Amino acid sequence: MKNTLSKTGVILLYLLLLGTLIRAQQLVNLSGRVTSPDGNPVIGATVAVKGKSTGTVTDAMGAYKLKVSPGATIVISFIGYLQQEIPVNNRTTLDVKLAEDNKKLEEVVVVGYGQQKKKDVTGSIASISSKAIMEVPVTNAQQALQGRTPGIDVINNSAKPGDEPRVRVRGTRSLSAGNDPLYVVDGIPFAGAMNDINPSDISSMDILKDASATAIYGSRGANGVVLITSRKGKSASRPVVSYSGIYGYVHALGRTDMMDSQQYIEMKREAYRTTGTYDDNNPAAADAKIFNTTELANIKRGVNTDWQDLLISSGWQTRHSLGVSGGTDKTRYSVTGGYFKDQGVLKLQSYERYNLHVAVDQEIGKRITVGTSMSAAYSTRKGSSYNGMGDALKMLPIADPYDANGHLITYPTGDNQQPNALLNYVPGNRVENLYHLRFFNSLYGEVAILDGLKYRLNVGTDLQQNNYGLFLGKNSTDLLIGGGDATATKQSQFVWAYTIENLLTYNKTFHEKHNLGVTALYSVQRQREDSSSASVRGIPVEWQEYYGLGQAANVTGIGSSLGTWTILSYMGRVNYGYDDRYLVTLTVRADGSSRFAPGHKWGYFPSVALGWNITKERFMQGTGFFDNLKLRASYGKIGNTGIPPYATQGLLGRTTYAFNNKGTLGYSPILLRNPNLTWETTTSTNIGLDFSVLKGRISGTVDVYKQKTTDLLLQKFLPYSNGFDYVLENTGVTQNKGIEIGLSTVNIETKSGFSWTMDVNFFVNREKILALGEGKTQDVGNGWFVGQPTYVYYDYKKVGIWQTEEAAQVYKQHQGEIQLADVNGDKAITDKDRVILGSSQPKWSGGMTQRFSYKGFDFSVVAFARMGSMIKSDFYATYNTLFGRYNNLDVEYFTPSHPSNAFPRPNSNQERPNNYNTLSYFDGSYFKIRNIGLGYSLPKKLMDRWQMESVRFSVDVKQPLIIAPYRQKWKGIDPEDVNLIGIDAPATWMLQFGVNATF
């Protein structure tokens, strides 16, 4: 038996060695060089055996050596070149010439009324893909723009569910008209709430920034244009079913640092010490004078209530999207349904949305194509005006919200100005809903008339219905403070708009070098808005809420309005390119608006742009460093409609007067008509450079621009004897200039599958008012000053707290009060000592996206910064009274024994400190990490086994980090806001889990 086993072992060992020798004999030494199209060596190219883990990289001469089997296939790859797979076929020498990957230059960019390849674009356009949009958890498309591309300033006004951010493209131009960009969805202007669009339905977003790009939209292009393209089906594609779902836990970023019971008690005592009405020699009797019996009892019991903790709870978000898409050679389709719910950290605030998107494209014969893109949205928003934080922060920590039986106490301290903030959470006490329904449709038909000549008809319809209701019961905090019976308000709005566009395009290449593109447009856009409202008081049965207004005792307000406007437009654009080197774009648009009086209805907006593809020149051939180098320049005029309908016709208001000793109703002019009003016009110059080097490892854009806006709509104030306060006129001038830099890099890309890529952007914009009209140099009431940004903070400057009574008396003030800067040195504080403290305009802004991937794992970090701006914090004005009636921010205030130089001494005789506004100004700089995301995609082998295309699991942390002086130094929460950090829904962070599956 032993001999048999030994013989068997020897035989197996022999066979194993023989197999190894056979395999060794089958492997051959393969060598060669990898070169670029111009013959230069490609250093660091990966040469690997397909299906194996073996491989190598080319050396400084582009050479490689590799052991392969004679029947193997090698895979050669390097960034900037197309990957090649070549069978060895028993060869021992194999040289490879790689072909350049020009897909980035060949990518299509939406330019308005058409598309262009990136290499042919002459205007300043930024693009964001669907992948980048979904990289950060967002409620709407605007939030996806934040920190992703230079020149786009996106600021979230609040954390309320359903709120939309403010978007500015290259700064603020108008002082009184709108500054929001124009949004265009599938070629049709889109007005109103951007929340109506499901971000999952967006294929790409292209932002037009300079005059060459935006002049094609004429009177509405002055503030930039955001082109949104929805998802479409694909030709010759099997039906693809996709699902994405997320669930996120939402938490407040922190708590506002208010005083606890002991801190509040001591602050109130100090407020009465200041006025000499608190006797420290007899504290029991002194406390009895400044605290009521309820407060004294609570102090004795040690009550210390955190009202923020009672009102703020964990919120949540969920989003689901289910779609199917596909097509044949003639038909393409895409259908997606979506659901989104955002429950805020304040229980009365939420936003819920249902979406349906359908896109169909159908070819009829060889010359005709028709299609439609239809979107429907239904949403409910609750608590849009509710401010629970305002109620919570002023509540005293020594107030007990519940009685011995666990019931809410209406006035926890007996103060009728401090009703229990939790009363609004009692069902039926406060009800606020906004129901919104929208159908937005885009239909087109396109006919190929001749070779290169096409006619296209676009028809867009937009229908919106809004129903708003607000009910305040007699036990809501608003009415408990003001007193009175239950009130209700009901508002209704119906909006109907349509757009009809006739487009004629001609694209032809002559003699292989002359590329000509011509676009002609005739369009009309019309909108009709019908609204009504009614408010009542004294609802007999509160459960009727706002549904039975006719039964109320009193009607407190009623109104209705109708607004209609029309724009008629003609546009022509010519694109010419010679030999892919020299590019010219000429555009002119004429808009006629019903908003203006006869003789001023038409505006004309021309532009010209030039492009030079330098890398196409002979002297650049063979350099090997630049893949793309294009110089751009543009100049043009664009407009801003600026005024609402009927503004040129003046306005009448109802008034009462005596006639025959009887009261009579009549009407009198309240706004003087001005038929000479016309467009605000922006003249823009832009110089840009697009580049790509090292085979696409580094690519980017640089733009320098200057914009001048004239004929600003401003109020000209009139003598009171005239009977009018003011009249609107076209006067005033502003300027914007800046620089934008965007970079994309491939930092690491290895044969093992690890990659690290990065997108970085940086931009500076400088706003300036050049003129205000009538020779004025300032308008203090509006914060406008010639030579300064469009909005500045103009106030006294706080230099500290008066430390001694002697020094304070020089200015007729007292020790412990705010010390202001005596700017003119006249030993008195007057209006002449007010100065410009700062502006909400940042010195610079930027964003960064880092992406890492390894095999099935992907990791991304999205961050942005806004540096050098100033903010005004309402927290430090409204909740820093140092008065004693309400709770206060936990600040280091002045006392004789602790002479702080930061905040004044409490004073029971002042509802607020003198010059309290000067405590509100802070450095608004901040750096935020918007999102950290980690994902894992299941292996392809497993997907093939499951007959699926892909499955990806993800975890995201939204807004996990804020670094800002306002937060770290001054104990604020979030410095991100437009001008004023208000008291509203607290800023939040979110932990989100998601799954994406494609079948």
Secondary structure, DSSP 8 states (H G I E B T S, - for coil): -HHHHHHHHHHHHHHHHHHHHHHHHH-EEEEEEEE-TTS-B-TT-EEEETTSS-EEE--TTSEEEEEE-TT-EEEEE-TTB--EEEE-TT-SB--EE--B--HHHH-EEE-SSSEEEGGG--S-EEEEEHHHHTTS--SSTGGGGTTTSTTEEEE-----TT---EEEESS---SSS----EEEETTEE--S-GGGS-GGGEEEEEEE-SHHHHGGGGGG-TT-EEEEEE----TTEEEEEEEEEEEEEEEES----B--HHHHHHHHHHHHHHTT---TTSHHHHHHHHS-HHHHHHHHHT----HHHHHB--EEEEEEEEEEEEE-SSEEEEEEEEEEEEE-SBTT-EEEEEEEEEEEEEEETTTEEEEEEEEEEEEEEE-TT--HHHHHHHS-TT--SB-TTS-B-SSTTS-TT---GGGGGSTTSEEEEEEEEEEEEEEEEEEEEETTEEEEEEEEEEEEEEEEEEEE-TTSHHHHHH--S-EEEEEEEEEEEEEEEEEEEEEEEETTTEEEEEEEEEEEEEEEEEEEEEEEE--SSGGGTTS-GGGSSEEEEEEEEEEEEEEEEEEEEEEEEETTTEEEEEEEEEEEETTS-TTS-EEEEEEEEEEEEGGGSGGGTT--SEEEEEEEEEEEEEEE--S-TTGGG-EEEEEEEEETTEEEEEEEEEE---TT---EEEEEEEEEEEEEETTTTEEEEEEEEEEEEES-EEEEE--GGGT-SEEEEE--EEEEEEEEEEEEEEEEE-TTSEEEEEEEEEEEEEEEEEE-STT--EEGGGTEETTS-SSEEEE--EEEE---HHHHHTTT--TTSEEE--TT-SSS--GGG-EEEEESS-SEEEEEEEEEEETTEEEEEEEEEEES-EEEETHHHHS---SSSS--B---B-BTTB--SSB----TT-SS-TTGGGGSEEE--EEEEEEEEEEEE--HHHHHHHT-SEEEEEEEEEEEEEE-HHHHTT--S---SSSEE-SSS--EEEEEEEEEEE-
